[in-house]
Amino acid sequence: MPYKKFEEYNIKVTEDIKDKYHSIIESIGEDIDREGLLKTPERASKAMQFLTSGYGMDAEEVLKSALFNEDYSEMVIVKDIELYSLCEHHILPFFGKAHIAYIPNGKIVGLSKLPRVVDIFSRRLQVQERLTDQIVNAINNVLRPQGVAVVIEASHMCMMMRGVQKQNSVTTTSAFRGTFKNNETRNEFLKLISAKLS
């Protein structure tokens, strides 16, 4: 499908989703006619559609829309990319940061497209492990770089609000392709994303 910016999506109320939220609110014992809840099913419907809008987008097409020939073969890093997603097991948020690096092989990509790729895959029902792989694979498939690396650090509300209730836990996942499987290259990337630049 053609690449669209998120701002171009006009989220409309889906009556089916709205009705289901109406039923859920009633089922937990709330008064759906209470003033504060009158528009909640509609708002929740819009929010869910926005938070899962990544299903309607193609990450590889986004990358292809901004590819440039360039004779540069050193590491390119975009770090601290904010991400927000929904855990597919409890439909509760997880959030954190993604760090992406690649070593070009004749082509570079517009830098803003890397956070876009993160958003596209984050705005789906997810697990962090799959999210990490999807991001690295999309970049690797389109750019065909010498190597690509992705590290995600995230906090999961399903662990913080319920279950084990560990508020300070952070989950880290990583995926490496090509030259980043080499210890020296991988360690350089990990050192650079953990460094505090002045």
N, CA, C and O of each residue as an XYZ file, in Angstrom:
792
protein
N       0.845     -1.186      0.000
C       0.000      0.000      0.000
C       0.883      1.239      0.000
O       1.996      1.186      0.524
N       0.426      2.359     -0.571
C       1.241      3.570     -0.597
C       1.548      4.049      0.810
O       0.741      3.899      1.728
N       2.729      4.630      0.960
C       3.146      5.135      2.265
C       2.313      6.345      2.653
O       2.159      7.282      1.870
N       1.780      6.318      3.861
C       1.058      7.460      4.407
C       1.682      7.845      5.731
O       2.107      6.985      6.502
N       1.735      9.142      5.994
C       2.162      9.594      7.306
C       1.021      9.342      8.285
O      -0.149      9.310      7.904
N       1.387      9.164      9.560
C       0.357      8.902     10.562
C      -0.653     10.045     10.627
O      -1.835      9.817     10.881
N      -0.182     11.289     10.395
C      -1.092     12.429     10.493
C      -2.178     12.372      9.424
O      -3.226     13.000      9.570
N      -1.936     11.624      8.353
C      -2.894     11.553      7.264
C      -4.033     10.570      7.565
O      -5.020     10.517      6.830
N      -3.898      9.807      8.624
C      -4.955      8.869      8.984
C      -5.988      9.591      9.828
O      -5.676     10.102     10.903
N      -7.214      9.630      9.342
C      -8.304     10.242     10.082
C      -9.066      9.118     10.778
O      -9.865      8.417     10.157
N      -8.811      8.961     12.055
C      -9.428      7.857     12.795
C     -10.905      8.141     13.010
O     -11.270      9.132     13.643
N     -11.743      7.277     12.487
C     -13.188      7.408     12.654
C     -13.685      6.331     13.608
O     -13.067      5.277     13.758
N     -14.798      6.611     14.240
C     -15.350      5.658     15.192
C     -15.851      4.426     14.441
O     -16.617      4.542     13.484
N     -15.417      3.259     14.875
C     -15.957      2.006     14.371
C     -17.036      1.557     15.343
O     -16.751      1.256     16.502
N     -18.274      1.514     14.870
C     -19.398      1.221     15.761
C     -19.245     -0.135     16.457
O     -19.636     -0.293     17.613
N     -18.680     -1.101     15.752
C     -18.503     -2.431     16.335
C     -17.579     -2.372     17.555
O     -17.886     -2.943     18.601
N     -16.454     -1.685     17.413
C     -15.504     -1.554     18.530
C     -16.141     -0.731     19.651
O     -16.014     -1.067     20.829
N     -16.819      0.340     19.277
C     -17.491      1.193     20.266
C     -18.494      0.380     21.082
O     -18.539      0.497     22.306
N     -19.296     -0.442     20.407
C     -20.301     -1.252     21.106
C     -19.647     -2.247     22.064
O     -20.164     -2.502     23.151
N     -18.522     -2.798     21.660
C     -17.826     -3.757     22.529
C     -17.278     -3.073     23.780
O     -17.351     -3.638     24.871
N     -16.733     -1.868     23.637
C     -16.285     -1.134     24.827
C     -17.475     -0.797     25.731
O     -17.364     -0.848     26.956
N     -18.601     -0.456     25.125
C     -19.828     -0.190     25.897
C     -20.172     -1.408     26.755
O     -20.480     -1.276     27.940
N     -20.116     -2.595     26.143
C     -20.435     -3.836     26.863
C     -19.426     -4.130     27.962
O     -19.801     -4.557     29.053
N     -18.144     -3.903     27.679
C     -17.100     -4.156     28.678
C     -17.311     -3.271     29.900
O     -17.231     -3.741     31.035
N     -17.582     -1.986     29.665
C     -17.770     -1.050     30.783
C     -18.968     -1.470     31.629
O     -18.915     -1.415     32.857
N     -20.036     -1.885     30.975
C     -21.208     -2.374     31.721
C     -20.881     -3.648     32.479
O     -21.327     -3.838     33.610
N     -20.103     -4.519     31.855
C     -19.794     -5.829     32.452
C     -18.966     -5.724     33.722
O     -19.038     -6.602     34.581
N     -18.173     -4.650     33.852
C     -17.358     -4.506     35.070
C     -18.148     -3.837     36.193
O     -17.630     -3.629     37.290
N     -19.422     -3.498     35.903
C     -20.284     -2.970     36.952
C     -20.433     -1.464     36.959
O     -21.009     -0.906     37.892
N     -19.920     -0.789     35.925
C     -20.030      0.671     35.874
C     -21.362      1.090     35.265
O     -22.029      0.317     34.577
N     -21.723      2.329     35.539
C     -22.930      2.921     34.974
C     -22.551      3.615     33.677
O     -21.970      4.700     33.697
N     -22.875      2.995     32.551
C     -22.482      3.528     31.248
C     -23.159      4.858     30.948
O     -22.724      5.592     30.062
N     -24.226      5.170     31.686
C     -24.925      6.434     31.479
C     -24.393      7.550     32.379
O     -24.887      8.677     32.340
N     -23.388      7.231     33.185
C     -22.773      8.263     34.015
C     -22.076      9.290     33.125
O     -21.470      8.928     32.117
N     -22.159     10.563     33.493
C     -21.655     11.650     32.645
C     -20.221     11.411     32.160
O     -19.920     11.601     30.982
N     -19.367     11.004     33.051
C     -17.958     10.830     32.693
C     -17.696      9.687     31.727
O     -16.631      9.620     31.113
N     -18.668      8.781     31.590
C     -18.482      7.609     30.734
C     -19.278      7.656     29.434
O     -19.162      6.758     28.600
N     -20.081      8.694     29.261
C     -20.970      8.736     28.104
C     -20.214      8.592     26.778
O     -20.668      7.885     25.878
N     -19.090      9.245     26.661
C     -18.330      9.209     25.397
C     -17.119      8.278     25.469
O     -16.329      8.211     24.527
N     -16.974      7.568     26.574
C     -15.802      6.697     26.720
C     -15.740      5.600     25.659
O     -14.659      5.375     25.115
N     -16.828      4.905     25.329
C     -16.726      3.880     24.277
C     -16.240      4.451     22.941
O     -15.466      3.808     22.232
N     -16.697      5.652     22.605
C     -16.263      6.287     21.349
C     -14.777      6.644     21.423
O     -14.019      6.376     20.491
N     -14.371      7.250     22.539
C     -12.961      7.628     22.689
C     -12.059      6.403     22.693
O     -10.993      6.406     22.077
N     -12.491      5.353     23.392
C     -11.696      4.133     23.467
C     -11.569      3.473     22.096
O     -10.520      2.927     21.754
N     -12.646      3.532     21.318
C     -12.619      2.984     19.967
C     -11.583      3.700     19.113
O     -10.783      3.062     18.429
N     -11.603      5.031     19.158
C     -10.626      5.817     18.395
C      -9.201      5.530     18.862
O      -8.282      5.393     18.054
N      -9.037      5.442     20.193
C      -7.702      5.193     20.734
C      -7.174      3.836     20.293
O      -6.015      3.726     19.893
N      -8.003      2.806     20.358
C      -7.563      1.467     19.965
C      -7.196      1.421     18.486
O      -6.212      0.789     18.103
N      -7.987      2.089     17.664
C      -7.680      2.109     16.235
C      -6.367      2.840     15.956
O      -5.603      2.431     15.081
N      -6.102      3.917     16.691
C      -4.831      4.623     16.518
C      -3.667      3.764     17.000
O      -2.640      3.659     16.329
N      -3.838      3.152     18.170
C      -2.755      2.366     18.764
C      -2.444      1.101     17.973
O      -1.388      0.499     18.166
N      -3.344      0.692     17.091
C      -3.100     -0.473     16.242
C      -3.058     -0.095     14.759
O      -3.232     -0.953     13.893
N      -2.830      1.175     14.472
C      -2.830      1.649     13.080
C      -1.649      1.126     12.272
O      -1.624      1.271     11.050
N      -0.680      0.525     12.933
C       0.457     -0.047     12.216
C       0.085     -1.199     11.311
O       0.812     -1.507     10.367
N      -1.055     -1.852     11.589
C      -1.486     -2.952     10.719
C      -1.753     -2.470      9.295
O      -1.617     -3.240      8.344
N      -2.128     -1.221      9.146
C      -2.456     -0.692      7.829
C      -1.290     -0.044      7.119
O      -1.482      0.643      6.116
N      -0.086     -0.247      7.617
C       1.085      0.405      7.023
C       2.173     -0.620      6.712
O       2.263     -1.664      7.358
N       2.984     -0.311      5.727
C       4.041     -1.198      5.257
C       5.397     -0.556      5.545
O       5.769      0.427      4.903
N       6.124     -1.102      6.496
C       7.401     -0.525      6.917
C       8.422     -0.507      5.783
O       9.195      0.442      5.653
N       8.424     -1.546      4.971
C       9.402     -1.597      3.889
C       9.117     -0.522      2.842
O      10.049      0.035      2.260
N       7.845     -0.227      2.597
C       7.512      0.855      1.665
C       7.952      2.207      2.207
O       8.386      3.074      1.448
N       7.841      2.387      3.517
C       8.303      3.632      4.143
C       9.800      3.813      3.905
O      10.245      4.902      3.541
N      10.565      2.765      4.105
C      12.011      2.843      3.885
C      12.339      3.094      2.419
O      13.222      3.894      2.108
N      11.637      2.419      1.523
C      11.899      2.585      0.083
C      11.602      4.001     -0.396
O      12.150      4.448     -1.404
N      10.729      4.709      0.331
C      10.353      6.063     -0.089
C      11.468      7.081      0.134
O      11.364      8.216     -0.332
N      12.527      6.697      0.835
C      13.598      7.667      1.135
C      14.973      7.008      1.089
O      15.781      7.182      2.001
N      15.233      6.251      0.026
C      16.544      5.623     -0.166
C      17.405      6.501     -1.060
O      16.927      7.060     -2.047
N      18.680      6.617     -0.704
C      19.591      7.458     -1.464
C      20.915      6.730     -1.673
O      21.407      6.055     -0.769
N      21.484      6.868     -2.854
C      22.801      6.314     -3.126
C      23.846      7.179     -2.429
O      23.858      8.399     -2.591
N      24.703      6.556     -1.669
C      25.742      7.312     -0.954
C      26.914      6.389     -0.653
O      26.738      5.264     -0.185
N      28.109      6.888     -0.932
C      29.322      6.115     -0.690
C      29.803      6.370      0.740
O      30.815      7.034      0.963
N      29.057      5.830      1.695
C      29.400      5.978      3.112
C      29.327      4.602      3.734
O      28.341      3.888      3.554
N      30.355      4.226      4.458
C      30.391      2.842      4.956
C      30.749      2.753      6.443
O      31.282      1.745      6.905
N      30.448      3.826      7.183
C      30.648      3.798      8.628
C      29.288      3.650      9.314
O      28.243      3.759      8.674
N      29.319      3.404     10.606
C      28.098      3.140     11.358
C      27.202      4.378     11.438
O      27.672      5.482     11.711
N      25.917      4.176     11.197
C      24.886      5.208     11.364
C      23.990      4.750     12.512
O      23.448      3.645     12.481
N      23.838      5.602     13.521
C      23.053      5.238     14.706
C      21.964      6.273     14.952
O      22.224      7.477     14.941
N      20.750      5.799     15.173
C      19.678      6.642     15.709
C      19.277      5.997     17.024
O      18.742      4.889     17.048
N      19.543      6.704     18.122
C      19.291      6.116     19.433
C      18.174      6.851     20.166
O      17.768      7.949     19.784
N      17.695      6.217     21.224
C      16.665      6.812     22.092
C      15.385      7.149     21.331
O      14.793      8.206     21.550
N      14.957      6.260     20.445
C      13.694      6.439     19.728
C      12.565      5.984     20.653
O      12.495      4.808     21.013
N      11.693      6.893     21.033
C      10.587      6.534     21.930
C       9.649      5.551     21.234
O       9.349      5.685     20.048
N       9.198      4.570     21.995
C       8.211      3.648     21.425
C       7.139      3.338     22.460
O       7.394      3.286     23.663
N       5.937      3.134     21.946
C       4.778      2.780     22.757
C       4.044      1.672     22.025
O       3.738      1.808     20.840
N       3.759      0.584     22.712
C       3.083     -0.533     22.078
C       2.110     -1.161     23.067
O       2.008     -0.737     24.218
N       1.392     -2.186     22.590
C       0.451     -2.921     23.431
C       0.859     -4.383     23.489
O       1.025     -5.034     22.458
N       1.017     -4.887     24.695
C       1.307     -6.298     24.901
C       0.122     -7.127     24.416
O      -1.021     -6.880     24.803
N       0.403     -8.105     23.571
C      -0.697     -8.891     23.009
C      -1.319     -9.856     24.013
O      -2.395    -10.395     23.755
N      -0.673    -10.084     25.137
C      -1.204    -11.033     26.116
C      -2.255    -10.407     27.021
O      -3.192    -11.085     27.444
N      -2.108     -9.105     27.327
C      -3.049     -8.457     28.242
C      -3.628     -7.159     27.675
O      -4.470     -6.520     28.305
N      -3.172     -6.776     26.486
C      -3.545     -5.495     25.872
C      -3.281     -4.338     26.843
O      -4.093     -3.425     26.993
N      -2.133     -4.411     27.485
C      -1.644     -3.325     28.324
C      -0.401     -2.740     27.667
O       0.303     -3.442     26.941
N      -0.124     -1.452     27.915
C       1.004     -0.815     27.227
C       2.361     -1.339     27.687
O       2.538     -1.742     28.836
N       3.313     -1.323     26.756
C       4.722     -1.323     27.129
C       5.383     -0.198     26.360
O       4.971      0.141     25.251
N       6.408      0.372     26.957
C       6.979      1.596     26.396
C       8.458      1.677     26.750
O       8.908      1.099     27.739
N       9.189      2.393     25.939
C      10.621      2.518     26.187
C      11.317      3.177     25.024
O      10.803      4.116     24.417
N      12.520      2.659     24.715
C      13.341      3.262     23.671
C      13.934      2.185     22.783
O      14.275      1.088     23.226
N      14.042      2.545     21.505
C      14.726      1.679     20.544
C      15.997      2.372     20.087
O      16.034      3.593     19.939
N      17.028      1.588     19.866
C      18.295      2.085     19.333
C      18.578      1.291     18.060
O      18.566      0.060     18.072
N      18.832      2.003     16.966
C      19.033      1.358     15.673
C      20.368      1.804     15.088
O      20.725      2.980     15.151
N      21.094      0.854     14.521
C      22.326      1.182     13.783
C      22.380      0.355     12.520
O      21.884     -0.771     12.476
N      22.988      0.925     11.489
C      23.278      0.138     10.299
C      24.567      0.650      9.676
O      24.950      1.802      9.876
N      25.224     -0.204      8.927
C      26.424      0.164      8.182
C      26.057      0.073      6.704
O      25.828     -1.021      6.188
N      26.001      1.232      6.013
C      25.515      1.245      4.634
C      26.371      0.404      3.687
O      27.549      0.140      3.927
N      25.724      0.005      2.618
C      26.392     -0.744      1.562
C      26.006     -0.131      0.214
O      25.506     -0.805     -0.686
N      26.263      1.191      0.115
C      25.938      1.909     -1.114
C      24.647      2.705     -1.043
O      24.392      3.548     -1.903
N      23.822      2.446     -0.020
C      22.563      3.179      0.127
C      22.362      3.603      1.574
O      22.673      2.863      2.508
N      21.833      4.815      1.737
C      21.426      5.289      3.060
C      19.929      5.583      2.999
O      19.342      5.655      1.919
N      19.323      5.751      4.169
C      17.891      6.041      4.233
C      17.690      7.326      5.022
O      18.452      7.625      5.941
N      16.664      8.081      4.662
C      16.338      9.279      5.428
C      16.173      8.931      6.899
O      15.451      7.994      7.239
N      16.830      9.672      7.762
C      16.894      9.308      9.179
C      15.528      9.219      9.841
O      15.326      8.397     10.735
N      14.586     10.056      9.412
C      13.261     10.034     10.045
C      12.500      8.746      9.764
O      11.536      8.420     10.456
N      12.938      8.021      8.749
C      12.219      6.790      8.396
C      12.487      5.667      9.394
O      11.673      4.752      9.517
N      13.597      5.719     10.100
C      13.874      4.675     11.098
C      12.902      4.753     12.273
O      12.364      3.720     12.670
N      12.649      5.942     12.852
C      11.588      6.022     13.867
C      10.211      5.661     13.317
O       9.388      5.110     14.048
N       9.944      5.957     12.049
C       8.668      5.582     11.443
C       8.500      4.059     11.449
O       7.419      3.543     11.733
N       9.577      3.360     11.133
C       9.520      1.898     11.136
C       9.212      1.384     12.538
O       8.417      0.460     12.712
N       9.849      1.991     13.531
C       9.572      1.619     14.924
C       8.091      1.824     15.230
O       7.458      0.954     15.828
N       7.532      2.967     14.825
C       6.116      3.256     15.083
C       5.197      2.251     14.397
O       4.227      1.779     14.992
N       5.504      1.929     13.153
C       4.626      1.026     12.399
C       4.506     -0.324     13.092
O       3.406     -0.855     13.243
N       5.640     -0.878     13.512
C       5.584     -2.191     14.165
C       5.121     -2.095     15.618
O       4.565     -3.056     16.150
N       5.341     -0.957     16.263
C       4.898     -0.782     17.650
C       3.388     -0.642     17.736
O       2.773     -1.076     18.711
N       2.797     -0.042     16.727
C       1.353      0.195     16.759
C       0.587     -1.024     16.248
O      -0.204     -0.954     15.307
N       0.860     -2.128     16.910
C       0.187     -3.406     16.684
C       0.178     -4.121     18.032
O       0.886     -3.706     18.950
N      -0.596     -5.168     18.168
C      -0.476     -6.012     19.355
C       0.848     -6.751     19.226
O       1.112     -7.383     18.203
N       1.684     -6.675     20.261
C       3.059     -7.103     20.100
C       3.588     -7.866     21.302
O       3.005     -7.856     22.386
N       4.712     -8.525     21.070
C       5.640     -8.919     22.121
C       6.959     -8.253     21.758
O       7.258     -8.067     20.578
N       7.737     -7.897     22.750
C       8.951     -7.121     22.498
C       9.949     -7.885     21.628
O      10.654     -7.294     20.811
N       9.998     -9.196     21.813
C      10.946    -10.002     21.039
C      10.641     -9.930     19.537
O      11.543     -9.736     18.722
N       9.351    -10.088     19.183
C       8.961    -10.027     17.770
C       9.170     -8.623     17.213
O       9.648     -8.457     16.091
N       8.812     -7.621     18.002
C       8.982     -6.231     17.583
C      10.433     -5.957     17.184
O      10.693     -5.322     16.162
N      11.363     -6.435     17.991
C      12.788     -6.234     17.717
C      13.179     -6.874     16.389
O      13.876     -6.260     15.581
N      12.735     -8.097     16.167
C      13.051     -8.805     14.926
C      12.406     -8.147     13.712
O      13.030     -8.056     12.655
N      11.173     -7.689     13.849
C      10.494     -7.068     12.708
C      11.213     -5.800     12.257
O      11.349     -5.551     11.059
N      11.667     -5.008     13.211
C      12.379     -3.773     12.870
C      13.686     -4.090     12.157
O      13.973     -3.524     11.102
N      14.482     -4.995     12.730
C      15.778     -5.302     12.134
C      15.617     -5.939     10.763
O      16.405     -5.655      9.860
N      14.611     -6.796     10.586
C      14.413     -7.474      9.310
C      13.968     -6.510      8.211
O      14.424     -6.621      7.073
N      13.084     -5.567      8.539
C      12.626     -4.598      7.537
C      13.800     -3.760      7.028
O      13.939     -3.544      5.824
N      14.635     -3.294      7.943
C      15.792     -2.475      7.543
C      16.767     -3.306      6.719
O      17.284     -2.845      5.702
N      17.010     -4.516      7.160
C      17.947     -5.395      6.454
C      17.431     -5.746      5.055
O      18.212     -5.779      4.104
N      16.141     -6.005      4.920
C      15.564     -6.385      3.632
C      15.631     -5.265      2.603
O      15.877     -5.517      1.423
N      15.413     -4.028      3.043
C      15.332     -2.906      2.098
C      16.700     -2.298      1.802
O      17.038     -2.065      0.642
N      17.485     -2.043      2.843
C      18.764     -1.372      2.631
C      19.867     -2.318      2.163
O      20.829     -1.889      1.525
N      19.728     -3.601      2.479
C      20.803     -4.567      2.213
C      22.148     -4.013      2.687
O      23.115     -3.973      1.927
N      22.196     -3.586      3.953
C      23.429     -2.967      4.466
C      24.475     -4.032      4.784
O      24.216     -5.233      4.698
N      25.656     -3.559      5.151
C      26.675     -4.499      5.617
C      26.245     -5.146      6.926
O      26.585     -6.292      7.220
N      25.494     -4.383      7.694
C      24.977     -4.916      8.951
C      23.938     -3.990      9.541
O      23.899     -2.803      9.217
N      23.094     -4.529     10.408
C      22.079     -3.724     11.091
C      21.888     -4.281     12.493
O      21.977     -5.488     12.720
N      21.623     -3.368     13.432
C      21.446     -3.756     14.832
C      20.277     -2.988     15.432
O      20.061     -1.814     15.132
N      19.529     -3.677     16.288
C      18.416     -3.040     17.010
C      18.454     -3.512     18.458
O      18.561     -4.708     18.731
N      18.366     -2.563     19.377
C      18.222     -2.866     20.803
C      16.997     -2.109     21.305
O      16.842     -0.918     21.035
N      16.131     -2.802     22.033
C      14.955     -2.172     22.635
C      15.000     -2.380     24.142
O      15.233     -3.486     24.631
N      14.772     -1.283     24.869
C      14.646     -1.322     26.332
C      13.242     -0.835     26.664
O      12.867      0.274     26.284
N      12.460     -1.652     27.369
C      11.066     -1.271     27.608
C      10.572     -1.724     28.974
O      11.036     -2.714     29.539
N       9.619     -0.964     29.476
C       8.901     -1.316     30.706
C       7.504     -1.771     30.322
O       6.859     -1.164     29.467
N       7.040     -2.837     30.956
C       5.773     -3.469     30.598
C       4.759     -3.298     31.722
O       4.980     -3.736     32.851
N       3.642     -2.651     31.389
C       2.620     -2.415     32.400
C       1.997     -3.719     32.902
O       1.472     -3.765     34.014
N       2.052     -4.785     32.084
C       1.502     -6.062     32.547
C       2.324     -6.642     33.689
O       1.823     -7.460     34.460
N       3.594     -6.223     33.805
C       4.428     -6.624     34.943
C       4.360     -5.613     36.078
O       4.579     -5.959     37.239
N       4.054     -4.351     35.737
C       4.104     -3.280     36.735
C       2.777     -3.095     37.462
O       2.762     -2.837     38.666
N       1.663     -3.224     36.742
C       0.346     -2.951     37.320
C      -0.332     -4.193     37.869
O      -1.193     -4.092     38.743
N       0.049     -5.377     37.363
C      -0.624     -6.620     37.736
C       0.454     -7.690     37.881
O       1.646     -7.393     37.810
N       0.035     -8.915     38.082
C       1.001    -10.013     38.147
C       2.044     -9.801     39.227
O       1.715     -9.650     40.404
N       3.317     -9.791     38.814
C       4.402     -9.678     39.797
C       4.564     -8.271     40.355
O       5.220     -8.092     41.382
N       3.977     -7.260     39.698
C       3.981     -5.875     40.169
C       5.387     -5.379     40.487
O       5.646     -4.886     41.584
N       6.278     -5.510     39.532
C       7.658     -5.031     39.679
C       7.819     -3.738     38.891
O       8.025     -3.758     37.677
N       7.722     -2.614     39.594
C       7.663     -1.312     38.931
C       8.978     -0.868     38.284
O       8.963     -0.026     37.386
N      10.088     -1.406     38.715
C      11.375     -0.921     38.212
C      12.042     -1.867     37.224
O      13.206     -1.673     36.874
N      11.330     -2.875     36.775
C      11.940     -3.831     35.844
C      11.954     -3.258     34.428
O      11.019     -2.577     34.008
N      13.031     -3.548     33.704
C      13.183     -3.141     32.307
C      13.595     -4.372     31.517
O      14.487     -5.114     31.928
N      12.943     -4.584     30.385
C      13.266     -5.715     29.515
C      14.087     -5.209     28.334
O      13.715     -4.231     27.685
N      15.203     -5.876     28.059
C      16.063     -5.504     26.936
C      16.107     -6.651     25.939
O      16.351     -7.801     26.304
N      15.867     -6.322     24.676
C      15.974     -7.303     23.595
C      16.900     -6.739     22.530
O      17.042     -5.524     22.401
N      17.528     -7.625     21.771
C      18.448     -7.175     20.727
C      18.377     -8.114     19.535
O      18.007     -9.281     19.658
N      18.741     -7.575     18.381
C      18.829     -8.373     17.158
C      19.954     -7.804     16.304
O      20.065     -6.588     16.147
N      20.775     -8.671     15.761
C      21.939     -8.251     14.986
C      21.985     -9.016     13.672
O      21.724    -10.219     13.631
N      22.318     -8.312     12.606
C      22.470     -8.929     11.300
C      23.810     -8.491     10.691
O      24.330     -7.421     11.005
N      24.343     -9.328      9.832
C      25.560     -8.979      9.087
C      26.751     -8.719      9.988
O      27.035     -9.505     10.892
N      27.455     -7.610      9.745
C      28.707     -7.322     10.455
C      28.508     -7.115     11.954
O      29.472     -7.170     12.718
N      27.253     -6.875     12.387
C      27.022     -6.699     13.819
C      27.078     -8.023     14.577
O      27.038     -8.033     15.807
N      27.168     -9.121     13.867
C      27.403    -10.397     14.538
C      28.864    -10.536     14.959
O      29.219    -11.414     15.745
N      29.697     -9.656     14.422
C      31.099     -9.591     14.828
C      31.195     -8.882     16.176
O      30.635     -7.800     16.350
N      31.895     -9.480     17.120
C      31.958     -8.936     18.486
C      32.444     -7.495     18.530
O      31.900     -6.682     19.277
N      33.454     -7.172     17.744
C      34.034     -5.829     17.796
C      33.023     -4.778     17.330
O      32.875     -3.737     17.970
N      32.336     -5.041     16.238
C      31.331     -4.099     15.712
C      30.152     -3.978     16.669
O      29.678     -2.878     16.954
N      29.686     -5.120     17.158
C      28.555     -5.112     18.087
C      28.908     -4.339     19.358
O      28.098     -3.549     19.843
N      30.089     -4.556     19.894
C      30.504     -3.873     21.119
C      30.644     -2.366     20.914
O      30.343     -1.585     21.817
N      31.102     -1.955     19.725
C      31.190     -0.518     19.432
C      29.801      0.107     19.471
O      29.611      1.175     20.054
N      28.838     -0.555     18.853
C      27.450     -0.069     18.857
C      26.904      0.016     20.280
O      26.336      1.038     20.668
N      27.073     -1.051     21.056
C      26.546     -1.064     22.423
C      27.196      0.012     23.280
O      26.543      0.609     24.136
N      28.478      0.257     23.053
C      29.175      1.309     23.796
C      28.631      2.685     23.412
O      28.449      3.544     24.274
N      28.374      2.892     22.129
C      27.900      4.200     21.664
C      26.479      4.493     22.134
O      26.169      5.643     22.441
N      25.610      3.490     22.200
C      24.232      3.773     22.630
C      24.144      3.973     24.138
O      23.189      4.570     24.633
N      25.136      3.474     24.865
C      25.111      3.661     26.324
C      25.865      4.906     26.748
O      25.773      5.326     27.901
N      26.622      5.510     25.811
C      27.413      6.708     26.152
C      26.508      7.916     26.283
O      25.530      8.062     25.550
N      26.846      8.776     27.224
C      26.150     10.059     27.385
C      26.941     11.117     26.641
O      28.053     11.471     27.032
N      26.350     11.620     25.555
C      27.048     12.616     24.758
C      26.858     14.001     25.377
O      25.749     14.364     25.770
N      27.949     14.773     25.463
C      27.849     16.116     26.071
C      27.583     17.157     25.003
O      27.467     18.343     25.312
